[in-house]
Amino acid sequence: MPESVDTSANAAAETEQPELQRRRDRRRDGTDPATGTLPVIVPGVKGAGKSAGKGSGKSAGKSSPSPRTVRSSSWAEAAAAADAPSAPQAAGVETEPVTRADAASVAAAASELTVPEAPEAAPAVPARPARSTRSAGRSAALSDGPVPDFISSPGLFVREQKPRPVGGLRGALYNMTGGGLNLGPSAKQREEDELARRISRQLQGSYNTAILSLKGGIGKTSTTVGVGLTLAEFRGDPPCAIDANPDSGDLVERALGEGIYQQASPRTITDLLKNIDSVDSLTNLARYMHHAGRLHLIAGEQDPEVSDSLTAAEYLRIRKLISSYYSVALIDCGTGVTHNAMSGILQSADNLIIAAGYAVSGAKRARSTLHWLASHGYSELARNAIVVITDKDEVSSRVDKDAIEDHLSGICRQLIAVPHDRGVADGDLVTLDSLRPETRRAYREIAAAIVDGYV
């Protein structure tokens, strides 16, 4: 039994000895003992030949290079080496040609190596261009057209601000929210703003408007004062009103009040004429004028024997002096169109206001005045005249006011009605604060129509 065991062991040793010998011979020749092939050297990978020669997963894991030393270009070089006719020979070692199968096996082994992926780049945030770059870009954009500036094109630099509402629900909401809720002005306020714009327009030169009528007591002087105060309220330059009524006009009394006028130095248009040659400045002229706020007035002569002596030539001298310092002047002509100064007034007037009333007699006289003007060489003044109907004395319901307005509106440029107001009807001091809103609105319409006739 022992002999048989020894015999089997010896036979196995004899069988294994040639295989071990062959592996030793291959190891000495530099070939892989398992496969009998030469190692493949991959450029850029440390220990690649060793790991490929051993062919064990454990050895390959130990000999794998650090991920930081692996270059992706090494695998491309390995593939290129597979297409080469022969691999380079190491010094003193014979090598066998590397086949495509060998290159494929090397690539498969290399694919097991872990190469860390590059971190995902954060989304790029566009950098704000430098101020000089923005300025250059804007300059280039504006080079094709005219360059705007703050004076000619303010809207390009400043957002347009919505007008502030005044009064009513819109104004209340604006005030309650501190301006946070701005609904803008109402239609009524926009109309008022448009009237103010028309009244305040800048004028090139000096203009004057004559207020006349053929019948007294129908609102001629009150219209002169009301419109004059309105012009003074909205215009940047103060207007002037002249009392040229030959019948002891009361223009200044209606603007200042009887008591104030009597306490003041009662200089009149007659005093100004006596010293007109020495008046060479506005300061000197102010000595002969009265002031109701920003409305400047020249009082009429109160002496009946002297008041009717103002001639057309004398009036023209007054008018020339006034035109040197005032852009707008109102002339209270008194009753009638045939007194001495009237020809000078009409030939120098830029437009007319014809005062009328709702009484039948007042409407007829207003029409007669327009016809007289048209037949005496003043057709242009008649055609562009403004007829103002003042409801000074409330008429009975038998009078058709609409029919009177239609009758007169067709023969003039514009007809404006002034409603009944105790501040006008009493024949005393006229102030804007004492008038009804409807009356003040009518005077604004008249003032805007007057300035419209100048431009």
Buried (B, 14 or more C-beta within 10 A) or exposed (E): EEEEEEEEEEEEEEEEEEEEEEBEEBEEEBBBBEEEBBBBBBEBBBBBBBBBBBBEEEBBEEBBBEEEEBEEEBBEEBBEBBEEEEBEEEEEEEBEEBEEEBBEBBBEBBEEBEEEEEEEEEEEEEEEEEEEEEEEEEEEEEEEEEEEEEEEEEEEEEEEEEEBBBEBEBBEBBEEEEEEEBEEBBEEBEBBEEBBEBBBEEEEEBBBBBBBBBBEBBBBBBBBBBBBBBBBBBBEBBBBBBBBBBBBBBBBBBBBBEEBBEEEEEBBBBBBBEEBEEBEEEEEBEEBBBBBBBBBBBBBBBEEEBBBBBBBEBBBBBBEBBBEBBBBBBBBBBBBBEBBBBBBBBBBBBBBBBBBBBBEEBBBBBBEBBEBBBEEEBEEBBEBBBBBBBBBBEBEEEBEBEEBBEBBBEBBBBBBBBBBBEBBBEEBBBBBEBBBEEBBBBBBBBBBBBBBBBE
